[in-house]
Structures are given as C-alpha cells and as structure tokens.
C-alpha cells in the first residue's frame, strides 16, 4: 500500500475571549475551525491543513486534542513550537493512543504562556481510496497539577463542542465536482434515545424525556467533509411535542436533506401549556410550520422582529399561540436568553456571587455565567434581583456589556439622538445607551423619549436582539 504523509498544523490563536477568574474553571465552549475539510494529496503523497483554535489573553498552561482515525491511518509524530520567541518555554508533548483514537497534549513545564502554539502532526495513510479522520475534541487548560503529562491532573478552561471530518484524498483519487452527499454520518440526542436507531437513510425519529428535562443537545456530523449542518446544538424543550429539524446542505450548496426528531417532553399535572417564565427567549425549534402567534399581527411595528427571533429559534411564545409582546421581562429572563445564545457554557466550577440567586432556578446558571463575564454586576447591596422587571436602561447596559465581553460589537450606523428625557438616564447607563443608539440597537419610544426607568417589554427585547444579531451577522 502506498503511504501518504500529511502534516496536520494546529495553531492556537489568542483572542482574549476568556474571562479571568480567581480560580481556573470551565467558562464556555471552545470553538475552532479548519482551513480545509478536503485534502487532495500531492503526487508525493503529502498535504496539510490548519486547525485554528481561539486562545486566551490570560496565560494558559496547554492544550489537548483528540482525533478519531479510520482504518489504515496512524499518526507517526507530533511536534510543538511557540510563535513568540520571547516565550520559548520548555514543554512536554505527552499523548496516548486508543484503538481508533489518538490524543495529544502540550503543556508548559514552567510558568504559562500566551503566545500562539503550533502543533504539527504527521499522519500516515496506508490506503488508496478516500477516507476521513474526525477531529473529536479540543481542550484548553489554565492549570496543571503535579504531573504535566497526565490530563487527569489538569483543570479544563474551555472545551470544544463540535466534530469536524477532514477527508483524505489520495493523489488522483479526488474529483473537481462538488459532492451532492447530504447525508449524516452520525446523529444523537442527549439526554434521550433515538427511535429507530440512527441510519443515514432514515430521516424521521422520535424520542421522549421526563417533564424535568428542559433541554437536550443534538449532535449531528455530516457524512461528507464538505457538507454543512444546521439545526443541531443545545435546544430547549417546551412541554409536549417538540419538532426539531437538522438540515444538511451538500458541498454543492444545492442538495439538501432534513432529519426530523420529534421529542415529547412529559407534562406536569396534565398541562401542555409552556411555563411563561422558563420558556422566554430560548432555542426551542418552532412547533408549527407557520408563524403561530395570534397576538402578533403583520401591521404591528415589532412583527418583523418577533418573526425573526421565532424563525431563528431564539424566542418562543408564552404559550403555543401567544407571544405576549407587551409583557414585561425580568432580569433573570434577559440573561437567560443571552446565556442560551452562547450555547449554555459550563458554569459548574464558577461561584455564585449573589445570595438571592438560588440553586436550581431556570436562570441560575445564566446569572452565574453573566456575572463571571462581567455582563451583570448586581445591585450595591450585593443582590441581583432575578425576578425584578428589567428597566430599559438596565437592558441597554446588559446588552452593551454582553457585546464587549464576547467581542461582538456592531459598527456605528446611526447618529446620536438627543432624547427629551436624557437627564433621567442614570450615570452608569449613559455610555451604554449612547453606544446602542449609535449602533442602531435602540431607538427610543414616542415623543423622542427613551424612558430609562420604564420596564422593557418582550417585543422591545426581540427588536433589540434582532437588530444586534443582524448587525453582527449571526
């Protein structure tokens, strides 16, 4: 068999997305991307691609990644280097190998580093047909224990939540035509079990969970490396029947295939009406094929905003048919929406700074996350007030801090507005209000007033988030 060497280059970039805390903790999902998902080998049997992983502005101790290998593929060597010569720290590249999976780690033996880290992996493929490896997981660490070569002694800081297939095409075995393969390689739901068992050619599945299960994670991996998958991820569940659709778009950007999962969440006391508090602004897939809200008319100023949020599975109704656009929002509801938009980062190792945020509430993890990211600071008395109605100036401040914390800052596209009640805007909120006005996120109420102490409504929140998401192209 012909041996084909490819170089796997892993570049760890520093992006400053990581919030620092007193103790290392899992603060969120670590995203990454590849420069190419289809590698055509040269006649000499070599090729390469990059995996780019966001790093941290704070010093970190190392990274670990895991790759699932198909039959006939092995990794022969791994080497590491830092891009910044000033941080030429001694490192150790421990690793291990399972029957079909390899995992490698690189830690600083002394101190920590912030510079970009390059990991070059040599792969040997003894085959003559196209195959693919799967990048399973990447972790970043800010603390290592007594044994740097033992991942058990490390504290995870950020962890990837996706899998990427990279096709390995032997020389002369590729094709210039785009693939029409729109099937899935794997599909799982957690918690829960798919019925029937997954098969690439089966597109309809069912599952059921107890009433206490408010959300599931759908993981879907495309069969072809060039295909794109939409609709998977962390999704909230309404009580009753939830129809979740995973769409695969083939490499040709024309061929599509939908996989539908119908999940039934058990009712409590026989009621099928969704709780208005816990279901605000979540990622639940729409329960109807047409816009379902009877209290939102096309003539309403917020119709387009509510439709956008519903269509993109970011806000659900207070019931199956009612959006309740004029209903007020609580502070807990607002941070819960933002938390879910970020994929529900793990907060298990973060402390709860607020005595009035009890464990087990629908907003608990969201508030802890928002506090760690400095999106919310609480009141001077040390409390957060999760069940208090959020005011318009508080909402502007939270959204503005969210922009800065997650580095998602829209461009300024509007002019400064001289609100008639500008003197009533609290000092802490003035910068945020002005910033969101320039970004065209907020536009004020009637009579050119902002109404800073007025309570924000669900319709207003939908409008602000719609404008924000469009501005940052999410």
JOSULZI-V773034 format. One record per residue. N is the residue number from 0. RES is the residue in one letter. OMEGA is omega in whole degrees, 0 to 359 (999 if undefined). Layout:
n:N res:RES omega:OMEGA
n:N res:RES omega:OMEGA
This chain:
n:0 res:X omega:179
n:1 res:X omega:179
n:2 res:X omega:183
n:3 res:X omega:179
n:4 res:X omega:170
n:5 res:X omega:178
n:6 res:X omega:180
n:7 res:X omega:185
n:8 res:X omega:180
n:9 res:X omega:182
n:10 res:X omega:179
n:11 res:X omega:183
n:12 res:X omega:177
n:13 res:X omega:182
n:14 res:X omega:179
n:15 res:X omega:181
n:16 res:X omega:187
n:17 res:X omega:176
n:18 res:X omega:180
n:19 res:X omega:178
n:20 res:X omega:182
n:21 res:X omega:179
n:22 res:X omega:179
n:23 res:X omega:183
n:24 res:X omega:174
n:25 res:X omega:185
n:26 res:X omega:178
n:27 res:X omega:181
n:28 res:X omega:177
n:29 res:X omega:181
n:30 res:X omega:174
n:31 res:X omega:181
n:32 res:X omega:177
n:33 res:X omega:182
n:34 res:X omega:178
n:35 res:X omega:179
n:36 res:X omega:178
n:37 res:X omega:185
n:38 res:X omega:175
n:39 res:X omega:184
n:40 res:X omega:173
n:41 res:X omega:179
n:42 res:X omega:178
n:43 res:X omega:177
n:44 res:X omega:180
n:45 res:X omega:178
n:46 res:X omega:181
n:47 res:X omega:172
n:48 res:X omega:183
n:49 res:X omega:167
n:50 res:X omega:181
n:51 res:X omega:183
n:52 res:X omega:176
n:53 res:X omega:177
n:54 res:X omega:183
n:55 res:X omega:175
n:56 res:X omega:177
n:57 res:X omega:179
n:58 res:X omega:177
n:59 res:X omega:188
n:60 res:X omega:181
n:61 res:X omega:180
n:62 res:X omega:176
n:63 res:X omega:177
n:64 res:X omega:184
n:65 res:X omega:181
n:66 res:X omega:176
n:67 res:X omega:185
n:68 res:X omega:174
n:69 res:X omega:179
n:70 res:X omega:178
n:71 res:X omega:181
n:72 res:X omega:176
n:73 res:X omega:175
n:74 res:X omega:187
n:75 res:X omega:182
n:76 res:X omega:179
n:77 res:X omega:177
n:78 res:X omega:185
n:79 res:X omega:173
n:80 res:X omega:177
n:81 res:X omega:181
n:82 res:X omega:182
n:83 res:X omega:182
n:84 res:X omega:180
n:85 res:X omega:179
n:86 res:X omega:180
n:87 res:X omega:184
n:88 res:X omega:174
n:89 res:X omega:183
n:90 res:X omega:174
n:91 res:X omega:180
n:92 res:X omega:180
n:93 res:X omega:178
n:94 res:X omega:180
n:95 res:X omega:181
n:96 res:X omega:174
n:97 res:X omega:181
n:98 res:X omega:182
n:99 res:X omega:184
n:100 res:X omega:173
n:101 res:X omega:175
n:102 res:X omega:182
n:103 res:X omega:180
n:104 res:X omega:176
n:105 res:X omega:182
n:106 res:X omega:173
n:107 res:X omega:179
n:108 res:X omega:179
n:109 res:X omega:179
n:110 res:X omega:177
n:111 res:X omega:182
n:112 res:X omega:179
n:113 res:X omega:183
n:114 res:X omega:177
n:115 res:X omega:181
n:116 res:X omega:179
n:117 res:X omega:178
n:118 res:X omega:181
n:119 res:X omega:182
n:120 res:X omega:177
n:121 res:X omega:183
n:122 res:X omega:177
n:123 res:X omega:180
n:124 res:X omega:179
n:125 res:X omega:181
n:126 res:X omega:183
n:127 res:X omega:178
n:128 res:X omega:181
n:129 res:X omega:177
n:130 res:X omega:181
n:131 res:X omega:170
n:132 res:X omega:182
n:133 res:X omega:174
n:134 res:X omega:191
n:135 res:X omega:189
n:136 res:X omega:174
n:137 res:X omega:180
n:138 res:X omega:174
n:139 res:X omega:184
n:140 res:X omega:174
n:141 res:X omega:182
n:142 res:X omega:175
n:143 res:X omega:184
n:144 res:X omega:184
n:145 res:X omega:181
n:146 res:X omega:182
n:147 res:X omega:182
n:148 res:X omega:182
n:149 res:X omega:182
n:150 res:X omega:181
n:151 res:X omega:184
n:152 res:X omega:181
n:153 res:X omega:175
n:154 res:X omega:181
n:155 res:X omega:179
n:156 res:X omega:176
n:157 res:X omega:184
n:158 res:X omega:178
n:159 res:X omega:181
n:160 res:X omega:182
n:161 res:X omega:177
n:162 res:X omega:178
n:163 res:X omega:176
n:164 res:X omega:178
n:165 res:X omega:182
n:166 res:X omega:176
n:167 res:X omega:185
n:168 res:X omega:178
n:169 res:X omega:181
n:170 res:X omega:180
n:171 res:X omega:183
n:172 res:X omega:182
n:173 res:X omega:179
n:174 res:X omega:181
n:175 res:X omega:181
n:176 res:X omega:178
n:177 res:X omega:182
n:178 res:X omega:175
n:179 res:X omega:181
n:180 res:X omega:180
n:181 res:X omega:178
n:182 res:X omega:176
n:183 res:X omega:174
n:184 res:X omega:178
n:185 res:X omega:179
n:186 res:X omega:179
n:187 res:X omega:174
n:188 res:X omega:182
n:189 res:X omega:355
n:190 res:X omega:178
n:191 res:X omega:179
n:192 res:X omega:180
n:193 res:X omega:174
n:194 res:X omega:357
n:195 res:X omega:176
n:196 res:X omega:186
n:197 res:X omega:172
n:198 res:X omega:183
n:199 res:X omega:182
n:200 res:X omega:177
n:201 res:X omega:187
n:202 res:X omega:181
n:203 res:X omega:183
n:204 res:X omega:174
n:205 res:X omega:176
n:206 res:X omega:179
n:207 res:X omega:179
n:208 res:X omega:180
n:209 res:X omega:180
n:210 res:X omega:182
n:211 res:X omega:179
n:212 res:X omega:185
n:213 res:X omega:181
n:214 res:X omega:178
n:215 res:X omega:173
n:216 res:X omega:178
n:217 res:X omega:179
n:218 res:X omega:182
n:219 res:X omega:179
n:220 res:X omega:181
n:221 res:X omega:179
n:222 res:X omega:179
n:223 res:X omega:185
n:224 res:X omega:182
n:225 res:X omega:180
n:226 res:X omega:180
n:227 res:X omega:182
n:228 res:X omega:178
n:229 res:X omega:176
n:230 res:X omega:178
n:231 res:X omega:179
n:232 res:X omega:179
n:233 res:X omega:184
n:234 res:X omega:177
n:235 res:X omega:182
n:236 res:X omega:170
n:237 res:X omega:175
n:238 res:X omega:182
n:239 res:X omega:186
n:240 res:X omega:177
n:241 res:X omega:181
n:242 res:X omega:182
n:243 res:X omega:183
n:244 res:X omega:175
n:245 res:X omega:183
n:246 res:X omega:177
n:247 res:X omega:176
n:248 res:X omega:183
n:249 res:X omega:182
n:250 res:X omega:180
n:251 res:X omega:180
n:252 res:X omega:179
n:253 res:X omega:183
n:254 res:X omega:180
n:255 res:X omega:177
n:256 res:X omega:181
n:257 res:X omega:173
n:258 res:X omega:185
n:259 res:X omega:176
n:260 res:X omega:176
n:261 res:X omega:183
n:262 res:X omega:178
n:263 res:X omega:175
n:264 res:X omega:183
n:265 res:X omega:181
n:266 res:X omega:176
n:267 res:X omega:181
n:268 res:X omega:176
n:269 res:X omega:182
n:270 res:X omega:177
n:271 res:X omega:180
n:272 res:X omega:182
n:273 res:X omega:177
n:274 res:X omega:182
n:275 res:X omega:182
n:276 res:X omega:187
n:277 res:X omega:187
n:278 res:X omega:182
n:279 res:X omega:170
n:280 res:X omega:181
n:281 res:X omega:182
n:282 res:X omega:181
n:283 res:X omega:176
n:284 res:X omega:180
n:285 res:X omega:181
n:286 res:X omega:180
n:287 res:X omega:181
n:288 res:X omega:178
n:289 res:X omega:180
n:290 res:X omega:193
n:291 res:X omega:193
n:292 res:X omega:182
n:293 res:X omega:181
n:294 res:X omega:176
n:295 res:X omega:182
n:296 res:X omega:180
n:297 res:X omega:180
n:298 res:X omega:180
n:299 res:X omega:182
n:300 res:X omega:184
n:301 res:X omega:184
n:302 res:X omega:182
n:303 res:X omega:180
n:304 res:X omega:180
n:305 res:X omega:180
n:306 res:X omega:180
n:307 res:X omega:182
n:308 res:X omega:178
n:309 res:X omega:183
n:310 res:X omega:180
n:311 res:X omega:172
n:312 res:X omega:180
n:313 res:X omega:176
n:314 res:X omega:176
n:315 res:X omega:180
n:316 res:X omega:174
n:317 res:X omega:171
n:318 res:X omega:182
n:319 res:X omega:185
n:320 res:X omega:183
n:321 res:X omega:175
n:322 res:X omega:182
n:323 res:X omega:185
n:324 res:X omega:183
n:325 res:X omega:180
n:326 res:X omega:181
n:327 res:X omega:179
n:328 res:X omega:173
n:329 res:X omega:180
n:330 res:X omega:178
n:331 res:X omega:179
n:332 res:X omega:184
n:333 res:X omega:182
n:334 res:X omega:178
n:335 res:X omega:178
n:336 res:X omega:181
n:337 res:X omega:180
n:338 res:X omega:180
n:339 res:X omega:176
n:340 res:X omega:180
n:341 res:X omega:176
n:342 res:X omega:178
n:343 res:X omega:180
n:344 res:X omega:180
n:345 res:X omega:179
n:346 res:X omega:187
n:347 res:X omega:181
n:348 res:X omega:177
n:349 res:X omega:179
n:350 res:X omega:176
n:351 res:X omega:185
n:352 res:X omega:187
n:353 res:X omega:182
n:354 res:X omega:182
n:355 res:X omega:175
n:356 res:X omega:185
n:357 res:X omega:177
n:358 res:X omega:174
n:359 res:X omega:177
n:360 res:X omega:182
n:361 res:X omega:184
n:362 res:X omega:189
n:363 res:X omega:182
n:364 res:X omega:181
n:365 res:X omega:180
n:366 res:X omega:179
n:367 res:X omega:178
n:368 res:X omega:182
n:369 res:X omega:178
n:370 res:X omega:180
n:371 res:X omega:180
n:372 res:X omega:181
n:373 res:X omega:176
n:374 res:X omega:174
n:375 res:X omega:182
n:376 res:X omega:182
n:377 res:X omega:180
n:378 res:X omega:178
n:379 res:X omega:180
n:380 res:X omega:177
n:381 res:X omega:181
n:382 res:X omega:180
n:383 res:X omega:181
n:384 res:X omega:186
n:385 res:X omega:183
n:386 res:X omega:177
n:387 res:X omega:177
n:388 res:X omega:180
n:389 res:X omega:177
n:390 res:X omega:182
n:391 res:X omega:179
n:392 res:X omega:174
n:393 res:X omega:180
n:394 res:X omega:178
n:395 res:X omega:181
n:396 res:X omega:181
n:397 res:X omega:180
n:398 res:X omega:180
n:399 res:X omega:178
n:400 res:X omega:177
n:401 res:X omega:178
n:402 res:X omega:184
n:403 res:X omega:182
n:404 res:X omega:183
n:405 res:X omega:179
n:406 res:X omega:178
n:407 res:X omega:189
n:408 res:X omega:179
n:409 res:X omega:176
n:410 res:X omega:176
n:411 res:X omega:182
n:412 res:X omega:183
n:413 res:X omega:179
n:414 res:X omega:177
n:415 res:X omega:179
n:416 res:X omega:180
n:417 res:X omega:182
n:418 res:X omega:181
n:419 res:X omega:180
n:420 res:X omega:183
n:421 res:X omega:180
n:422 res:X omega:180
n:423 res:X omega:179
n:424 res:X omega:182
n:425 res:X omega:182
n:426 res:X omega:183
n:427 res:X omega:186
n:428 res:X omega:187
n:429 res:X omega:180
n:430 res:X omega:182
n:431 res:X omega:180
n:432 res:X omega:180
n:433 res:X omega:181
n:434 res:X omega:182
n:435 res:X omega:174
n:436 res:X omega:180
n:437 res:X omega:178
n:438 res:X omega:181
n:439 res:X omega:176
n:440 res:X omega:177
n:441 res:X omega:185
n:442 res:X omega:178
n:443 res:X omega:179
n:444 res:X omega:183
n:445 res:X omega:178
n:446 res:X omega:178
n:447 res:X omega:177
n:448 res:X omega:177
n:449 res:X omega:181
n:450 res:X omega:187
n:451 res:X omega:181
n:452 res:X omega:177
n:453 res:X omega:180
n:454 res:X omega:180
n:455 res:X omega:180
n:456 res:X omega:178
n:457 res:X omega:179
n:458 res:X omega:179
n:459 res:X omega:179
n:460 res:X omega:178
n:461 res:X omega:180
n:462 res:X omega:181
n:463 res:X omega:180
n:464 res:X omega:177
n:465 res:X omega:180
n:466 res:X omega:180
n:467 res:X omega:184
n:468 res:X omega:177
n:469 res:X omega:182
n:470 res:X omega:180
n:471 res:X omega:175
n:472 res:X omega:176
n:473 res:X omega:999
